[in-house]
């Protein structure tokens, strides 16, 4: 599919891929300190449907917030763990927290301009924040809002591994921007604008059936309003053709 650079998408196409194996789901890549591993395994062994679910989430969030594994932890107020719900209908993965997110402590905070655009994404899909998982490739904000370096995203990918191991993965995963797209599809994958309008129907690590849905990050739409219409088209397509 040929894309142009004017924010005018030719078509939306669902492409079937047998399976994808994101690097962050590779168990051999997990090399956190042994003490942290023990704590995570204790969380993992908690019954998902038990009344301890909130405690399980609090334990995981606490471990993420105390992470000092790379220098980004010294640039942000605090690492911001994913906002996880009990029975998610969808997941949204961005790059890393913005300035307002860092202050509030929640991904895609409604107080920020990007967060307000993100809320419009949810409106189009007919979803609320209480029904979705909000996450990022990197959990720390960079001081000057620059893109996180590869080494920082690789450190956070270890937490991402446990995020997917410990909690339910919804059938719809919206990847917002290039970094989130490449986290799932591979770091050598084409840019989001090059494949805008493609949706991937696949199995995550050969197990969980999901739709990987690349969509422009709200902050990109904030700077490039002409791409907003295409983004809405993709969201409407997902709601009408895949969710209903």
Secondary structure, 3 states (H helix, E strand, C coil): CCCCCCCCCCCCEEEECCCECCHHHCHHHCCCCHHHHHHHHHHHCCCCCCCCHHHHHHHHHHHHHCCCCCHHHHCCCCCCCCECCCCCCEEEEECCCCHHHHHHCCCCCCCCHHHHHHHHHHHHHCCCHHHEEEEECCCCCCCCCCCCCHHHHHHHHHHHHHHHHHCCCCCEEEEECHHHHHHHHCCCCCCHHHHCCEEEEEEECCCEEEEEEEECCHHHHHHCHHHHHHHHHHHHHHHHHHHC
